Amino acid sequence: MFTSTGSSGLYKAPLSKSLLLVPSALSLLLALLLPHCQKLFVYDLHAVKNDFQIWRLICGRIICLDLKDTFCSSLLIYNFRIFERRYGSRKFASFLPGSWVLSALFDFLLIEAMQYFFGITAASNLPSGFLAPVFALFVPFYCSIPRVQVAQILGPLSITNKTLIYILGLQLFTSGSYIWIVAISGLMSGLCYDSKMFQVHQVLCIPSWMAKFFSWTLEPIFSSSEPTSEARIGMGATLDIQRQQRMELLDRQLMFSQFAQGRRQRQQQGGMINWNRLFPPLRQRQNVNYQGGRQSEPAAPPLEVSEEQVARLMEMGFSRGDALEALRASNNDLNVATNFLLQH
């Protein structure tokens, strides 16, 4: 479930490890040993606005008072550790407090808009915890993590490598009455930061001197050793490293996707699977197996591809020839073609 976007463990993800350990430990401490102190960590916007208790914006938005929220958010942070490996700890650390600050502003705006336009007064206490940045991370997760089909159920419905993550996010979204306000604020802040709207990524960023200081002081505490129980894989920092990630696993997943697609075509057209639509490595293996024995089948006419999809692949840095070949091989499936190009 949580290894489809990188290796297991928290290697090269010290910030993600700290977010897993420190808030979770404090949440358990408050729930089990210090329940009388929970009132200090209530996210009360009315108290912030009317009584100027600004400290609640910090205390109320770091530690979850609901253990179910703690569990769900911890699992999501563990999955989203891939972004720290891909972009680096400093950029990841800039995204989290940036979305954290923006979401606090959106919380106020949403509550005021509900009261002004609809006459609805929301509860004074919103769900506490580091929830808004977790929801904000769904924006780069949706935009930058390729979708690979794992299984198909109920006809057109399919299970991908991202389905369970979305289900977990939906579980967190429905865990409370007013958590949808925090979720919408987090998604809006993630969209603003990821799209570089109003240059917020430059304003709300971690200075280099601060990143070096925390790298020197805290990274040795929260760093993890390289996993040894699994094959070495890339961490996703660059495109070249991504091409080395789980080659054999993704090849099997892509092959399964092609077989499923061919089976659907056979059911619709009543014909046989067109082996010429499979990926070039599979075509080469087929030709090698039949060398000297039988003559190869006549080549099928080239499949027409969408110029829009070709343009999208070229924007990712691939050549036009590679994009055309991948789209023809994947039967115009942009996600499958993207995964194929990243791995070959």
N, C-alpha and C positions, 0 to 999 in steps of 0.2 A: 504493500500500500504506500509506504513512505520511502521507497528506494527507487522509484521510477524516474526521479530527477537528479540522481547522483548516488554516490556510495553511502552506505549506512554509517551511522555514527556522526560525531560532531567535529571531525578533522577539518582544520582550516575554517572553523566557524566559532571563534571564541565569544563573539557578541551574542550569537544565538544561544550558546550554552549558558551564558550569564542570564539571559532573559528567561531561560527555562528554570534555572536553579533558584535565583534570588527571589523573584516575585512569587513563585510557587511555594518556597519555604516560608516566606512571610505570610502568605495567605493561609497556609496550614497552621502557622503559629497563632494567628489571630483567631482562627476558627476553633482550635482545640484548647489553647492555653490562655489566651487573652481576649475572650469574647467581649469583655467590658470596654476594650479599646477600639472596637470596630466603628464606633460612632465618629472617631476621628478621621476615618477613611471613607466616609460617605460622600458620594459625588452629588452635592446639593447646590444646584445652580441658583436657586432663590437666595440661599445664604451668601453666595458669592456676589450676587447682584445687589441685594438689599442691605446685607450686613458687612459687605466688603471683606468677606473671608476668602481672600485670594488664595490662601494656602490650600484650600480644598481643591483648586484646579490641579494641584500637584499630587497631594495625598490621595484624592479621590479617583485619580486616573492612572494609578500605577499598580495597586494591589486589588485583586478580585476578592470580594467578600463572599461570593458564591463559588463553592468548590467545583460545581459543574462547569462554570465558565472558566475556571482555572484549568481544568482538565482539557477542555476543548481547545482553548487558546494555546496551551502548551503543545498539543499535537500539531496544530497549524504552524506554530513557530518552528517546530522541528522540521516540518516539511519545507517551509520557506527558507531554510538555511541555505538552499541552493543559490539564492540571490547574494548572500554574503560571499560565497565561493566564487560566483561569477563576476561580481562587480568590485569585490574587495570590502574589507571591514569599514573603511572610512566612508565610502559612498553609501553602504548599507546603513551605517550609523547616522548619516545625514538624512536619509529617507525617513527613518523612524521618528526622530524628534520633529522633523519638518511636518510630517503628516500628523503627528501628535498635537502640535501647536495649531495647525490649520483646522483640525477636527474640533478643537475646543471652540474656535470661532464659529464654525458651522453649527455646533450644538446650540449656541445662543441664537443664531439666526433662525434655525428651524423652530425652536420653541417660540420665539417672538412671532414668526410668520404664522404658526398654528393659531396663536392667540389673536393675532390681528385680523387674519383673513377668514378664519373659521370659528373664532370664538371658543376654541378648545384650549383649556388650561392643562398642560401636561403635568405629570407628577413632579414634585420638587426634586425627588431623588432619581437620578439616572443610574443605570448599572455601573458599578465601579470596576476599575481594572484597566489594564493595558490593552483595551479591546479595539479602539479605533485604528491604531497602526496595523493590527492584525487584519482587519477588514480592508485597509488600504493596500495591503500586499496582494490582495486578490486582483488588483488592476494589472501589475506587471506579470502576475501568474497567468492571467487570461491572455495577455497580449504577446508574451515572449516565450512561453513554454509550449512546445509543439504537442498536438493531440495525436495519440496513437491508439487505434482501436484494439481492444483486448478481447472482447467477446460481443456477440450480438444476441439480443433477446427481443421477443415480441415484434418480430418483423423489422421495422425501420429503426427501432431503438437499439442503441449500442452502448456498451461499457468501454470507456477509454481509461488511459492512465491518469486522468484528472477527475474522474467521476466521483470517487470516494472523498476527494478533497472538497469538492463542492457540496457533497452531502454533509460533511462535517461542518462546513461553514453555514449551511442551512440550519443545522442543529443548534449552532451557537446563535444564529439570527432569531430563532424562535424560543430561546431559553428564558425570556422575560417579556414583560408587558411593553416596556419602552426601550428595549435594546435596539429596536429598529432605527431609533433616532441616532444612536451611536454608530450603527452600521452604515447608515446613509452618509453621515458626516465623514466616516472613515473612507468610504468609497469616493466621495467627492474630493477629499484631500489627496487621496492616492492618485486620482485622475489629474488633479491640478499639478501635483509634483511630477508625475510620470510624463505628462505632456509638456512640461516646462512652461506652464502658463504663468504669465506675469513675472517670469524669471525667478520663481520662488525657490528653485533648486540652487540658485546662487546666493540668495539672501539667507535661507534656512539651511545652512551647511555647517559641518564641523570644521573649524580651522585646522590647518596642518599641524600647528604646535600642540593643539589639544589632542589630535589623533596620535601624535608621537608620544605624548605624555601617557595616555592610557595604554598605548601599545607597549610602553616600557614598564608600566606598573601593573596593569590588570591582565594583559594577554598571557603572561606566564602562569597566572593563577587559573585561568579558564581555558587554556589551550588543551587540546587532546592529541594523543599520539595517532600516528597513521594506522588505519586498520590493516591487519595482517591476515584475517580469516577470509578475505575475498580477493578477487583479482584486482590488480591496480587499474584504476580508471581515472579519467580526467576530472577536474574540478569545475569545468565550465567557465574558466576565466576568459578564454579567447575562443575564436572559431576553430582554430587548429586543435585545441584541446577537446572541444566538444566533439570533433570528429572521431576521437578515440574513446568516447564514452560508450561502454556496453555495446560493443560492435555485434557480438554474437546474439545478444538478447534482442536488440532492435531488428536485426536481420530476421529473426524468427517471427517477431511481431509484424514486420512488414510483409513477410511471406504469408502469414495468416490473414492479414488484411486483403492481400491480393486473391487468395483462394476464396475468401468470403465474397469478394466483389465478383469474381468469376462465376461463383455458384449462383449468385443472384441474376447475373446476365443469362446463365444457362436456363434458369427457371423461367425467365421472361421470354427468351427467344427460342427455347427448345433445342439449342445447339450445344456443342461441346465447348469447353473452356479454351479460350484463345491463348495458347502458351506464348505467343509473340508479344502479348501485352505485359508479361512479367518483366522483372528488372533485368538489366544486361548481364549481371553475374549468373542468373539462372538460365538465361538463354545460352550463355557460353558453356555452362555445364551440360546443357542438353546437346549442344553441337559436339562437344568432346565425347560424350557417351555414344554417339551415333556415328563417329568418324569411321570410315572404312567399311561400314555395314550397309547403311541405308542412306539414301539421299535426303537432305534436309528439306523441310516443307517450304513451299514458295513463300516469300516474305509477304506479309499482309500490307495493304496500303497504309501509309502513315495516318495516324489519328489527328484530326483537327484539334488544336488546342486554343484556349482562350488567351488573347493577347494581354488581357488585364492580369491574368495569373502569371504570365511570363514576365510582365513588368514588375509585379510584386516580388518574384524571385530574383530578378535582376537588381532590385533595390536592396536586397539582402546581401549582395556582393557576388552572386553567381553569374556566370557567363550565359549569353543567350542560348548557345548550343546545349549547355548542360541543362538549362531550364526546360528547353523543348524536349530533350530526351527524357528527363525525369517525369514531365507531365504526360508524355505519351505512354511511358512505362506504367504510370500509376493511374491511367485512365482519367486524367484531368482532376485527380484528387490532390488539392494543394497541400494538405497536411502531410499526406504520405510522401509526396514529392519533396517537401521540405526536409523531412526526416531522412529520406534517402540521400539527398545532397549533403546533409550534415555529416553523414556517416561514410561517404565514399569520396 
